[in-house]
Amino acid sequence: MSKIIELRNKRNTLWEQTKAFLEEHRDENGLVEASAVEQYEKMASDVKALGDEIRRLEDQMEMDAKLSAATSAPVHQDPKAGQRDMILRPTATAKYSEAFWNMMRGNSSLEVRDALSVGVDQNGGYTVPDEFERQLIKALEENNVFRKLAKTIRTNSGTRTIPIAMDNGSASWIEEGAAIQESDMSFTQETLSAYKLGCMVKVTNELLHDSAFDIASYIAQRFGVRFGNAEEDAFINGTGPSANPQVTPSQPTGILTSLTASAGNTTDNAETVHFDNIYKLYYSLKAPYRRKASFLCNESLLLQLMLIKDRNDNYIWKPSLDIAKPDTILGHDIYTSSYMPGITGTAAQDGGKKVLLFGDFSYYWIADRQNRTLKRLNELYAVTDQVGFIGTQRVDGKLILPEAMQVMALGTGSAG
């Protein structure tokens, strides 16, 4: 490479000298003097020769690179394939995907089992192919509002430790020549674990062996709905690590579990929400978090919010004119979830409920551990000519910075 650069610089210098020589030896009519032609042609020939040498060296370097790549990489397993398996994740190859769905349809030949060996989990299930994983993630997002709002990370280990800066230190005024006071940042940390979520679906053998039946889309949709609903419930109301897992399984820590409504964010009664309650909730959140903040509530509360007006007699709820965008309250997106506590209109039932969230949901972190797995059950439903499929995933969720979120609770009194 250095030799090529050296020759390029030399050629450039020589070409500039050649052009200068040519201009110096033109007569009054602009023609090159006869005595200078031979010298000019020699200089131009040297420039061309340098160019030829540079091209030869570049061709040599390219050939060396090709030969090096050919001897350091394995031969294609399938000469017809346009991509080496080695550069893909094992579960992303077409070979793995084909073998996976052959196994799900009941083909358990030695060749199929060998192709799936890279994706076997400790419980005998198989890691789902990457393309199916994306279908399932999409289904989860469609059925889980938190997957759209929260931050999702992937982890290969059982736990993920997240360092959190509790403050940024402070600066202080000092006299000239005086010592500067120390003001270190303080840190804490949150840990995201991996809690197991699973469910089972049944498929008839007629459908399973029908080549026109898209088993991947069907299973992705069924598991996506069930996983999505269970996740959303846990991300809102989950109780976190269990002290007695045999009685109450461990699960993600819900966002409502992490928050306590202040006195200023508690309504006067359990039946009615007023504009002042929304206004106080809005400004109880620190300004930096308000920029990306959204509202979340149950649809029963949304019906009340749609009728609330501000001091200028304008409705605070604004319908979206774009089908792809949510409605807004006070200029911020509002989402609904059936797993947020609803309002029944009865003080005895609703008193103390946390009914409205406002904040930056990206500070709620969801940790997905590796890929999801799928296992076929051959014998359990054999008498009904059906096959069961067990899907499992490991996931955790936690509000890692509580100050990024505020919650409004209902009072305990009656409106009357």
Beta strands, then each sheet from edge to edge (+ up, - down):
strand 1: 126-127
strand 2: 151-155
strand 3: 160-165
strand 4: 187-192
strand 5: 195-204
strand 6: 294-297
strand 7: 317-318
strand 8: 328-329
strand 9: 332-336
strand 10: 354-359
strand 11: 364-369
strand 12: 373-377
strand 13: 386-399
strand 14: 405-409
sheet 1: 1+ 12- 13+ 5-
sheet 2: 1+ 12- 13+ 11- 2-
sheet 3: 3+ 4-
sheet 4: 7+ 8- 9+ 6+ 10- 14+
end
